């Protein structure tokens, strides 16, 4: 199995040193590379009031400059909010500067308040996502000038520079949380990002569906094409675990609040897990090294070979303990 990191950093307004969270994020990515982690995937969020990362590619450029082998990923850039040509240029620049280490993870977004903040109808998210991704893929693969006339974007006689380092372009990773969305990812031949909350049995169904749909669409199989995010905490003892679980419960409550909609017409996928007790914690890997290892075994039995670890606010200590006490038995 391969292991990467999944998470964020914070630079809250009004803090004595707003840069500190970003600086610590860069430093623990440097350490993660030394510990043998394969990649680091960074989120994108806006208007939270808690200082979550908004300029993902900018922060990842600092990480790339400080590392040599760690793959640099986005999980995810929300395409409806971005000019696709400008985003293609920025991502290609990072791919070049990192020596071809970019994993381009994208999604359509799910927080209503973010769409409202951008004065954009969330009902347009699917169509905006598909159009933007088509433009980006063409921008990276076309050496000739082209024009685009779409519903949301128009470009005249352009050639996108610079080209990315990877050919034909950086791997495209798409977040999916349902059978129809998994099918769309597979048909595109993109890599698949699966969420933190689905139970191993559901993950297994989605992994099997993805590989079957991908083969049916004529896309060759490739290793490490499915990544599964998990909340992880490797505990020293019971008291340590209980404190970590309490912190995580607070973080999940905050995440759920940010995902709430003012009506029931649209529901974030996260809210479907809230309907059952402990739903957002049920699939996390928490406990002693042996307990965490058993959780990984359950995922491996479902065909998972790539896990992205979200250590929450104890990210750095968790990645150390995981690398020393769990990872050796799986790599």
Buried (B, 14 or more C-beta within 10 A) or exposed (E): BBBBBBBBBBBEEEEEEEEBBBEBBBEBBBEBBEBBBBBBBBBBBBEBEEBBBBEBBEBBBBBBEEBEEBBBBBBBBBBBBBEBBEBBBBBBBBBBBBEEBBBBBBBBBBBBBBBEEBEBEBEBBEBBBBBBBBBBBBBBEBEEEBEBEBEEBEBEEBEBEEBBBBEEBBBBBBBBBEEEBBBBBBBBBBBBBBBBBBEBEBBBBBBEBBBEBBEEEEBEEEEBBBBBBBBBBBBEEEEBBEEBBEBBEEBBEEBBEBBBBEEEEBBBBBBBBBEEEEBBBEBBBBBBBEBBBEBBEBBBEBBBBBBBBBBBBBBBBBBBBBBEBBBEEBE
